[in-house]
Structure formats: C-alpha cells, structure tokens
Amino acid sequence: MGFSERDIPAEYSVIVNTPLAFFFTLLFLHINNEVEETSLILFVLTWLALMLSLYV
C-alpha cells in the first residue's frame, strides 16, 4: 500500500475479495437472466467476475 508501511495479509484479501467476486458473479448472472436482449458486455463481466472468484 502506498499510504502506509503495512501490507495487507493474504488472509484478509481472501476474506474480502472472495465474497465480493461471488456477489458480482451472481449479480451479473441475474442481470443476464432478466434482460430480454443479451449483451456481450454483460457476458464478459459475468465471466470476469466468475474467473476472479475462482482464482482469488
């Protein structure tokens, strides 16, 4: 971090990032199901959020 000399521990990163990634994956999947005309942007956002949740 640039603001302090302390580093963010890996455990904290996993605790915070994994639920956020799952939330956005579910959000984008829900939006894809509700929209009548599918969008390539929504599919890409869904895929990115899913990949982030798998590799965090």
PQR file with spaces between the fields and no chain letter, atoms N, CA, C, O and H, PARSE charges and radii, in Angstrom:
ATOM       1  N    MET     1       0.842   -1.188    0.000 -0.4000 1.5000
ATOM       2  CA   MET     1       0.000    0.000    0.000 -0.0000 2.0000
ATOM       3  C    MET     1       0.880    1.241    0.000  0.5500 1.7000
ATOM       4  O    MET     1       1.937    1.256    0.631 -0.5500 1.4000
ATOM       5  N    GLY     2       0.465    2.240   -0.679 -0.4000 1.5000
ATOM       6  CA   GLY     2       1.240    3.459   -0.754 -0.0000 2.0000
ATOM       7  C    GLY     2       1.013    4.403    0.409  0.5500 1.7000
ATOM       8  O    GLY     2       1.832    5.293    0.637 -0.5500 1.4000
ATOM       9  H    GLY     2      -0.393    2.227   -1.191  0.4000 1.0000
ATOM      10  N    PHE     3      -0.079    4.238    1.159 -0.4000 1.5000
ATOM      11  CA   PHE     3      -0.412    5.166    2.221 -0.0000 2.0000
ATOM      12  C    PHE     3       0.205    4.793    3.561  0.5500 1.7000
ATOM      13  O    PHE     3       0.365    5.652    4.428 -0.5500 1.4000
ATOM      14  H    PHE     3      -0.745    3.515    0.974  0.4000 1.0000
ATOM      15  N    SER     4       0.548    3.545    3.738 -0.4000 1.5000
ATOM      16  CA   SER     4       1.149    3.114    4.989 -0.0000 2.0000
ATOM      17  C    SER     4       2.236    2.097    4.697  0.5500 1.7000
ATOM      18  O    SER     4       2.376    1.628    3.568 -0.5500 1.4000
ATOM      19  H    SER     4       0.418    2.847    3.034  0.4000 1.0000
ATOM      20  N    GLU     5       2.991    1.766    5.703 -0.4000 1.5000
ATOM      21  CA   GLU     5       4.073    0.812    5.520 -0.0000 2.0000
ATOM      22  C    GLU     5       3.605   -0.624    5.736  0.5500 1.7000
ATOM      23  O    GLU     5       4.365   -1.561    5.488 -0.5500 1.4000
ATOM      24  H    GLU     5       2.878    2.147    6.621  0.4000 1.0000
ATOM      25  N    ARG     6       2.383   -0.811    6.186 -0.4000 1.5000
ATOM      26  CA   ARG     6       1.860   -2.154    6.440 -0.0000 2.0000
ATOM      27  C    ARG     6       1.325   -2.774    5.159  0.5500 1.7000
ATOM      28  O    ARG     6       0.747   -2.091    4.313 -0.5500 1.4000
ATOM      29  H    ARG     6       1.766   -0.051    6.388  0.4000 1.0000
ATOM      30  N    ASP     7       1.526   -4.078    5.031 -0.4000 1.5000
ATOM      31  CA   ASP     7       0.978   -4.825    3.908 -0.0000 2.0000
ATOM      32  C    ASP     7      -0.349   -5.444    4.312  0.5500 1.7000
ATOM      33  O    ASP     7      -0.606   -5.695    5.490 -0.5500 1.4000
ATOM      34  H    ASP     7       1.995   -4.633    5.718  0.4000 1.0000
ATOM      35  N    ILE     8      -1.187   -5.684    3.308 -0.4000 1.5000
ATOM      36  CA   ILE     8      -2.452   -6.368    3.561 -0.0000 2.0000
ATOM      37  C    ILE     8      -2.169   -7.863    3.580  0.5500 1.7000
ATOM      38  O    ILE     8      -1.641   -8.396    2.604 -0.5500 1.4000
ATOM      39  H    ILE     8      -0.979   -5.480    2.352  0.4000 1.0000
ATOM      40  N    PRO     9      -2.509   -8.557    4.671 -0.5600 1.5000
ATOM      41  CA   PRO     9      -2.251  -10.004    4.717  0.2800 2.0000
ATOM      42  C    PRO     9      -3.098  -10.758    3.696  0.5500 1.7000
ATOM      43  O    PRO     9      -4.186  -10.314    3.331 -0.5500 1.4000
ATOM      44  N    ALA    10      -2.594  -11.889    3.244 -0.4000 1.5000
ATOM      45  CA   ALA    10      -3.298  -12.695    2.236 -0.0000 2.0000
ATOM      46  C    ALA    10      -4.636  -13.190    2.760  0.5500 1.7000
ATOM      47  O    ALA    10      -5.598  -13.291    1.998 -0.5500 1.4000
ATOM      48  H    ALA    10      -1.710  -12.250    3.541  0.4000 1.0000
ATOM      49  N    GLU    11      -4.714  -13.502    4.052 -0.4000 1.5000
ATOM      50  CA   GLU    11      -5.970  -13.987    4.616 -0.0000 2.0000
ATOM      51  C    GLU    11      -7.059  -12.922    4.526  0.5500 1.7000
ATOM      52  O    GLU    11      -8.209  -13.228    4.212 -0.5500 1.4000
ATOM      53  H    GLU    11      -3.933  -13.420    4.671  0.4000 1.0000
ATOM      54  N    TYR    12      -6.696  -11.679    4.800 -0.4000 1.5000
ATOM      55  CA   TYR    12      -7.665  -10.586    4.713 -0.0000 2.0000
ATOM      56  C    TYR    12      -8.133  -10.405    3.271  0.5500 1.7000
ATOM      57  O    TYR    12      -9.314  -10.165    3.022 -0.5500 1.4000
ATOM      58  H    TYR    12      -5.761  -11.430    5.056  0.4000 1.0000
ATOM      59  N    SER    13      -7.214  -10.520    2.338 -0.4000 1.5000
ATOM      60  CA   SER    13      -7.565  -10.371    0.933 -0.0000 2.0000
ATOM      61  C    SER    13      -8.564  -11.435    0.501  0.5500 1.7000
ATOM      62  O    SER    13      -9.525  -11.134   -0.206 -0.5500 1.4000
ATOM      63  H    SER    13      -6.254  -10.715    2.541  0.4000 1.0000
ATOM      64  N    VAL    14      -8.344  -12.671    0.920 -0.4000 1.5000
ATOM      65  CA   VAL    14      -9.262  -13.758    0.559 -0.0000 2.0000
ATOM      66  C    VAL    14     -10.617  -13.553    1.218  0.5500 1.7000
ATOM      67  O    VAL    14     -11.653  -13.769    0.589 -0.5500 1.4000
ATOM      68  H    VAL    14      -7.563  -12.916    1.495  0.4000 1.0000
ATOM      69  N    ILE    15     -10.618  -13.139    2.481 -0.4000 1.5000
ATOM      70  CA   ILE    15     -11.870  -12.945    3.211 -0.0000 2.0000
ATOM      71  C    ILE    15     -12.720  -11.859    2.558  0.5500 1.7000
ATOM      72  O    ILE    15     -13.945  -11.974    2.522 -0.5500 1.4000
ATOM      73  H    ILE    15      -9.776  -12.964    2.992  0.4000 1.0000
ATOM      74  N    VAL    16     -12.095  -10.819    2.048 -0.4000 1.5000
ATOM      75  CA   VAL    16     -12.836   -9.701    1.466 -0.0000 2.0000
ATOM      76  C    VAL    16     -13.142   -9.940   -0.009  0.5500 1.7000
ATOM      77  O    VAL    16     -14.269   -9.702   -0.445 -0.5500 1.4000
ATOM      78  H    VAL    16     -11.099  -10.725    2.077  0.4000 1.0000
ATOM      79  N    ASN    17     -12.171  -10.403   -0.783 -0.4000 1.5000
ATOM      80  CA   ASN    17     -12.341  -10.486   -2.234 -0.0000 2.0000
ATOM      81  C    ASN    17     -13.247  -11.623   -2.690  0.5500 1.7000
ATOM      82  O    ASN    17     -13.990  -11.461   -3.658 -0.5500 1.4000
ATOM      83  H    ASN    17     -11.256  -10.597   -0.429  0.4000 1.0000
ATOM      84  N    THR    18     -13.202  -12.758   -2.024 -0.4000 1.5000
ATOM      85  CA   THR    18     -14.000  -13.891   -2.475 -0.0000 2.0000
ATOM      86  C    THR    18     -15.507  -13.622   -2.398  0.5500 1.7000
ATOM      87  O    THR    18     -16.204  -13.861   -3.385 -0.5500 1.4000
ATOM      88  H    THR    18     -12.598  -12.890   -1.238  0.4000 1.0000
ATOM      89  N    PRO    19     -16.042  -13.134   -1.265 -0.5600 1.5000
ATOM      90  CA   PRO    19     -17.480  -12.832   -1.263  0.2800 2.0000
ATOM      91  C    PRO    19     -17.865  -11.738   -2.261  0.5500 1.7000
ATOM      92  O    PRO    19     -18.941  -11.796   -2.857 -0.5500 1.4000
ATOM      93  N    LEU    20     -17.002  -10.753   -2.446 -0.4000 1.5000
ATOM      94  CA   LEU    20     -17.297   -9.703   -3.432 -0.0000 2.0000
ATOM      95  C    LEU    20     -17.344  -10.273   -4.845  0.5500 1.7000
ATOM      96  O    LEU    20     -18.226   -9.921   -5.629 -0.5500 1.4000
ATOM      97  H    LEU    20     -16.128  -10.706   -1.963  0.4000 1.0000
ATOM      98  N    ALA    21     -16.410  -11.139   -5.168 -0.4000 1.5000
ATOM      99  CA   ALA    21     -16.401  -11.735   -6.506 -0.0000 2.0000
ATOM     100  C    ALA    21     -17.629  -12.606   -6.725  0.5500 1.7000
ATOM     101  O    ALA    21     -18.234  -12.561   -7.796 -0.5500 1.4000
ATOM     102  H    ALA    21     -15.694  -11.425   -4.531  0.4000 1.0000
ATOM     103  N    PHE    22     -18.010  -13.407   -5.713 -0.4000 1.5000
ATOM     104  CA   PHE    22     -19.220  -14.225   -5.842 -0.0000 2.0000
ATOM     105  C    PHE    22     -20.461  -13.347   -5.966  0.5500 1.7000
ATOM     106  O    PHE    22     -21.368  -13.664   -6.735 -0.5500 1.4000
ATOM     107  H    PHE    22     -17.518  -13.443   -4.843  0.4000 1.0000
ATOM     108  N    PHE    23     -20.507  -12.252   -5.220 -0.4000 1.5000
ATOM     109  CA   PHE    23     -21.655  -11.351   -5.299 -0.0000 2.0000
ATOM     110  C    PHE    23     -21.803  -10.790   -6.709  0.5500 1.7000
ATOM     111  O    PHE    23     -22.897  -10.805   -7.274 -0.5500 1.4000
ATOM     112  H    PHE    23     -19.770  -11.995   -4.595  0.4000 1.0000
ATOM     113  N    PHE    24     -20.699  -10.294   -7.278 -0.4000 1.5000
ATOM     114  CA   PHE    24     -20.794   -9.711   -8.611 -0.0000 2.0000
ATOM     115  C    PHE    24     -21.086  -10.771   -9.668  0.5500 1.7000
ATOM     116  O    PHE    24     -21.766  -10.485  -10.654 -0.5500 1.4000
ATOM     117  H    PHE    24     -19.811  -10.281   -6.818  0.4000 1.0000
ATOM     118  N    THR    25     -20.583  -11.989   -9.480 -0.4000 1.5000
ATOM     119  CA   THR    25     -20.924  -13.065  -10.406 -0.0000 2.0000
ATOM     120  C    THR    25     -22.423  -13.334  -10.383  0.5500 1.7000
ATOM     121  O    THR    25     -23.058  -13.426  -11.434 -0.5500 1.4000
ATOM     122  H    THR    25     -20.031  -12.222   -8.679  0.4000 1.0000
ATOM     123  N    LEU    26     -22.984  -13.459   -9.191 -0.4000 1.5000
ATOM     124  CA   LEU    26     -24.427  -13.697   -9.084 -0.0000 2.0000
ATOM     125  C    LEU    26     -25.233  -12.510   -9.596  0.5500 1.7000
ATOM     126  O    LEU    26     -26.280  -12.694  -10.219 -0.5500 1.4000
ATOM     127  H    LEU    26     -22.468  -13.385   -8.337  0.4000 1.0000
ATOM     128  N    LEU    27     -24.756  -11.298   -9.340 -0.4000 1.5000
ATOM     129  CA   LEU    27     -25.442  -10.109   -9.833 -0.0000 2.0000
ATOM     130  C    LEU    27     -25.492  -10.099  -11.356  0.5500 1.7000
ATOM     131  O    LEU    27     -26.551   -9.873  -11.942 -0.5500 1.4000
ATOM     132  H    LEU    27     -23.906  -11.148   -8.835  0.4000 1.0000
ATOM     133  N    PHE    28     -24.344  -10.345  -12.001 -0.4000 1.5000
ATOM     134  CA   PHE    28     -24.325  -10.325  -13.460 -0.0000 2.0000
ATOM     135  C    PHE    28     -25.116  -11.480  -14.057  0.5500 1.7000
ATOM     136  O    PHE    28     -25.740  -11.321  -15.106 -0.5500 1.4000
ATOM     137  H    PHE    28     -23.485  -10.528  -11.525  0.4000 1.0000
ATOM     138  N    LEU    29     -25.102  -12.654  -13.399 -0.4000 1.5000
ATOM     139  CA   LEU    29     -25.939  -13.752  -13.871 -0.0000 2.0000
ATOM     140  C    LEU    29     -27.417  -13.407  -13.766  0.5500 1.7000
ATOM     141  O    LEU    29     -28.200  -13.737  -14.657 -0.5500 1.4000
ATOM     142  H    LEU    29     -24.595  -12.783  -12.547  0.4000 1.0000
ATOM     143  N    HIS    30     -27.800  -12.748  -12.685 -0.4000 1.5000
ATOM     144  CA   HIS    30     -29.194  -12.326  -12.519 -0.0000 2.0000
ATOM     145  C    HIS    30     -29.580  -11.301  -13.589  0.5500 1.7000
ATOM     146  O    HIS    30     -30.662  -11.379  -14.171 -0.5500 1.4000
ATOM     147  H    HIS    30     -27.164  -12.480  -11.962  0.4000 1.0000
ATOM     148  N    ILE    31     -28.700  -10.358  -13.839 -0.4000 1.5000
ATOM     149  CA   ILE    31     -28.989   -9.354  -14.874 -0.0000 2.0000
ATOM     150  C    ILE    31     -29.113  -10.025  -16.232  0.5500 1.7000
ATOM     151  O    ILE    31     -29.999   -9.679  -17.014 -0.5500 1.4000
ATOM     152  H    ILE    31     -27.820  -10.295  -13.367  0.4000 1.0000
ATOM     153  N    ASN    32     -28.230  -10.990  -16.528 -0.4000 1.5000
ATOM     154  CA   ASN    32     -28.322  -11.710  -17.809 -0.0000 2.0000
ATOM     155  C    ASN    32     -29.650  -12.433  -17.948  0.5500 1.7000
ATOM     156  O    ASN    32     -30.212  -12.488  -19.042 -0.5500 1.4000
ATOM     157  H    ASN    32     -27.510  -11.271  -15.893  0.4000 1.0000
ATOM     158  N    ASN    33     -30.158  -12.985  -16.861 -0.4000 1.5000
ATOM     159  CA   ASN    33     -31.431  -13.700  -16.921 -0.0000 2.0000
ATOM     160  C    ASN    33     -32.613  -12.752  -17.069  0.5500 1.7000
ATOM     161  O    ASN    33     -33.617  -13.126  -17.677 -0.5500 1.4000
ATOM     162  H    ASN    33     -29.702  -12.940  -15.972  0.4000 1.0000
ATOM     163  N    GLU    34     -32.530  -11.548  -16.539 -0.4000 1.5000
ATOM     164  CA   GLU    34     -33.647  -10.607  -16.568 -0.0000 2.0000
ATOM     165  C    GLU    34     -33.730   -9.816  -17.872  0.5500 1.7000
ATOM     166  O    GLU    34     -34.815   -9.385  -18.262 -0.5500 1.4000
ATOM     167  H    GLU    34     -31.715  -11.244  -16.045  0.4000 1.0000
ATOM     168  N    VAL    35     -32.613   -9.624  -18.543 -0.4000 1.5000
ATOM     169  CA   VAL    35     -32.582   -8.802  -19.751 -0.0000 2.0000
ATOM     170  C    VAL    35     -33.098   -9.628  -20.924  0.5500 1.7000
ATOM     171  O    VAL    35     -32.710  -10.782  -21.105 -0.5500 1.4000
ATOM     172  H    VAL    35     -31.731   -9.974  -18.226  0.4000 1.0000
ATOM     173  N    GLU    36     -33.980   -9.018  -21.719 -0.4000 1.5000
ATOM     174  CA   GLU    36     -34.534   -9.719  -22.870 -0.0000 2.0000
ATOM     175  C    GLU    36     -33.514   -9.852  -23.996  0.5500 1.7000
ATOM     176  O    GLU    36     -33.425  -10.897  -24.640 -0.5500 1.4000
ATOM     177  H    GLU    36     -34.295   -8.081  -21.572  0.4000 1.0000
ATOM     178  N    GLU    37     -32.746   -8.789  -24.229 -0.4000 1.5000
ATOM     179  CA   GLU    37     -31.711   -8.829  -25.252 -0.0000 2.0000
ATOM     180  C    GLU    37     -30.363   -8.980  -24.560  0.5500 1.7000
ATOM     181  O    GLU    37     -29.926   -8.089  -23.831 -0.5500 1.4000
ATOM     182  H    GLU    37     -32.819   -7.940  -23.705  0.4000 1.0000
ATOM     183  N    THR    38     -29.713  -10.104  -24.790 -0.4000 1.5000
ATOM     184  CA   THR    38     -28.443  -10.348  -24.112 -0.0000 2.0000
ATOM     185  C    THR    38     -27.362   -9.427  -24.673  0.5500 1.7000
ATOM     186  O    THR    38     -27.407   -9.018  -25.833 -0.5500 1.4000
ATOM     187  H    THR    38     -30.067  -10.828  -25.382  0.4000 1.0000
ATOM     188  N    SER    39     -26.408   -9.120  -23.831 -0.4000 1.5000
ATOM     189  CA   SER    39     -25.349   -8.203  -24.201 -0.0000 2.0000
ATOM     190  C    SER    39     -24.001   -8.893  -24.042  0.5500 1.7000
ATOM     191  O    SER    39     -23.777   -9.631  -23.083 -0.5500 1.4000
ATOM     192  H    SER    39     -26.371   -9.452  -22.889  0.4000 1.0000
ATOM     193  N    LEU    40     -23.121   -8.647  -24.978 -0.4000 1.5000
ATOM     194  CA   LEU    40     -21.777   -9.203  -24.901 -0.0000 2.0000
ATOM     195  C    LEU    40     -21.026   -8.632  -23.700  0.5500 1.7000
ATOM     196  O    LEU    40     -20.223   -9.330  -23.081 -0.5500 1.4000
ATOM     197  H    LEU    40     -23.303   -8.048  -25.758  0.4000 1.0000
ATOM     198  N    ILE    41     -21.283   -7.380  -23.373 -0.4000 1.5000
ATOM     199  CA   ILE    41     -20.628   -6.745  -22.228 -0.0000 2.0000
ATOM     200  C    ILE    41     -21.022   -7.455  -20.936  0.5500 1.7000
ATOM     201  O    ILE    41     -20.165   -7.706  -20.088 -0.5500 1.4000
ATOM     202  H    ILE    41     -21.936   -6.813  -23.876  0.4000 1.0000
ATOM     203  N    LEU    42     -22.295   -7.781  -20.772 -0.4000 1.5000
ATOM     204  CA   LEU    42     -22.732   -8.491  -19.571 -0.0000 2.0000
ATOM     205  C    LEU    42     -22.135   -9.888  -19.496  0.5500 1.7000
ATOM     206  O    LEU    42     -21.774  -10.351  -18.414 -0.5500 1.4000
ATOM     207  H    LEU    42     -22.991   -7.577  -21.460  0.4000 1.0000
ATOM     208  N    PHE    43     -22.028  -10.564  -20.641 -0.4000 1.5000
ATOM     209  CA   PHE    43     -21.400  -11.882  -20.627 -0.0000 2.0000
ATOM     210  C    PHE    43     -19.927  -11.789  -20.236  0.5500 1.7000
ATOM     211  O    PHE    43     -19.429  -12.634  -19.492 -0.5500 1.4000
ATOM     212  H    PHE    43     -22.321  -10.187  -21.520  0.4000 1.0000
ATOM     213  N    VAL    44     -19.237  -10.781  -20.725 -0.4000 1.5000
ATOM     214  CA   VAL    44     -17.822  -10.598  -20.367 -0.0000 2.0000
ATOM     215  C    VAL    44     -17.688  -10.258  -18.889  0.5500 1.7000
ATOM     216  O    VAL    44     -16.810  -10.794  -18.213 -0.5500 1.4000
ATOM     217  H    VAL    44     -19.641  -10.094  -21.329  0.4000 1.0000
ATOM     218  N    LEU    45     -18.539   -9.381  -18.376 -0.4000 1.5000
ATOM     219  CA   LEU    45     -18.496   -9.035  -16.955 -0.0000 2.0000
ATOM     220  C    LEU    45     -18.793  -10.249  -16.080  0.5500 1.7000
ATOM     221  O    LEU    45     -18.164  -10.434  -15.038 -0.5500 1.4000
ATOM     222  H    LEU    45     -19.253   -8.945  -18.925  0.4000 1.0000
ATOM     223  N    THR    46     -19.747  -11.073  -16.501 -0.4000 1.5000
ATOM     224  CA   THR    46     -20.057  -12.293  -15.753 -0.0000 2.0000
ATOM     225  C    THR    46     -18.869  -13.235  -15.749  0.5500 1.7000
ATOM     226  O    THR    46     -18.518  -13.794  -14.709 -0.5500 1.4000
ATOM     227  H    THR    46     -20.258  -10.923  -17.348  0.4000 1.0000
ATOM     228  N    TRP    47     -18.251  -13.413  -16.901 -0.4000 1.5000
ATOM     229  CA   TRP    47     -17.106  -14.301  -16.994 -0.0000 2.0000
ATOM     230  C    TRP    47     -15.937  -13.797  -16.152  0.5500 1.7000
ATOM     231  O    TRP    47     -15.297  -14.580  -15.449 -0.5500 1.4000
ATOM     232  H    TRP    47     -18.536  -12.959  -17.745  0.4000 1.0000
ATOM     233  N    LEU    48     -15.651  -12.482  -16.217 -0.4000 1.5000
ATOM     234  CA   LEU    48     -14.564  -11.920  -15.419 -0.0000 2.0000
ATOM     235  C    LEU    48     -14.807  -12.065  -13.922  0.5500 1.7000
ATOM     236  O    LEU    48     -13.888  -12.398  -13.173 -0.5500 1.4000
ATOM     237  H    LEU    48     -16.171  -11.846  -16.788  0.4000 1.0000
ATOM     238  N    ALA    49     -16.027  -11.821  -13.486 -0.4000 1.5000
ATOM     239  CA   ALA    49     -16.328  -11.958  -12.063 -0.0000 2.0000
ATOM     240  C    ALA    49     -16.216  -13.417  -11.620  0.5500 1.7000
ATOM     241  O    ALA    49     -15.753  -13.693  -10.513 -0.5500 1.4000
ATOM     242  H    ALA    49     -16.773  -11.551  -14.094  0.4000 1.0000
ATOM     243  N    LEU    50     -16.634  -14.345  -12.467 -0.4000 1.5000
ATOM     244  CA   LEU    50     -16.516  -15.759  -12.128 -0.0000 2.0000
ATOM     245  C    LEU    50     -15.047  -16.180  -12.067  0.5500 1.7000
ATOM     246  O    LEU    50     -14.654  -16.910  -11.158 -0.5500 1.4000
ATOM     247  H    LEU    50     -17.011  -14.121  -13.366  0.4000 1.0000
ATOM     248  N    MET    51     -14.241  -15.732  -13.017 -0.4000 1.5000
ATOM     249  CA   MET    51     -12.810  -16.074  -13.003 -0.0000 2.0000
ATOM     250  C    MET    51     -12.122  -15.477  -11.776  0.5500 1.7000
ATOM     251  O    MET    51     -11.254  -16.113  -11.178 -0.5500 1.4000
ATOM     252  H    MET    51     -14.561  -15.139  -13.755  0.4000 1.0000
ATOM     253  N    LEU    52     -12.507  -14.270  -11.407 -0.4000 1.5000
ATOM     254  CA   LEU    52     -11.924  -13.644  -10.223 -0.0000 2.0000
ATOM     255  C    LEU    52     -12.297  -14.417   -8.982  0.5500 1.7000
ATOM     256  O    LEU    52     -11.456  -14.609   -8.104 -0.5500 1.4000
ATOM     257  H    LEU    52     -13.212  -13.754  -11.893  0.4000 1.0000
ATOM     258  N    SER    53     -13.537  -14.869   -8.883 -0.4000 1.5000
ATOM     259  CA   SER    53     -13.943  -15.622   -7.695 -0.0000 2.0000
ATOM     260  C    SER    53     -13.266  -16.985   -7.617  0.5500 1.7000
ATOM     261  O    SER    53     -13.072  -17.520   -6.526 -0.5500 1.4000
ATOM     262  H    SER    53     -14.220  -14.713   -9.597  0.4000 1.0000
ATOM     263  N    LEU    54     -12.906  -17.547   -8.765 -0.4000 1.5000
ATOM     264  CA   LEU    54     -12.241  -18.846   -8.752 -0.0000 2.0000
ATOM     265  C    LEU    54     -10.757  -18.738   -8.397  0.5500 1.7000
ATOM     266  O    LEU    54     -10.205  -19.643   -7.771 -0.5500 1.4000
ATOM     267  H    LEU    54     -13.064  -17.112   -9.652  0.4000 1.0000
ATOM     268  N    TYR    55     -10.118  -17.654   -8.787 -0.4000 1.5000
ATOM     269  CA   TYR    55      -8.677  -17.540   -8.622 -0.0000 2.0000
ATOM     270  C    TYR    55      -8.228  -16.623   -7.499  0.5500 1.7000
ATOM     271  O    TYR    55      -7.029  -16.401   -7.332 -0.5500 1.4000
ATOM     272  H    TYR    55     -10.566  -16.919   -9.296  0.4000 1.0000
ATOM     273  N    VAL    56      -9.155  -16.087   -6.730 -0.4000 1.5000
ATOM     274  CA   VAL    56      -8.759  -15.219   -5.598 -0.0000 2.0000
ATOM     275  C    VAL    56      -8.272  -16.070   -4.470  0.5500 1.7000
ATOM     276  O    VAL    56      -7.891  -15.548   -3.422 -0.5500 1.4000
ATOM     277  H    VAL    56     -10.129  -16.267   -6.866  0.4000 1.0000
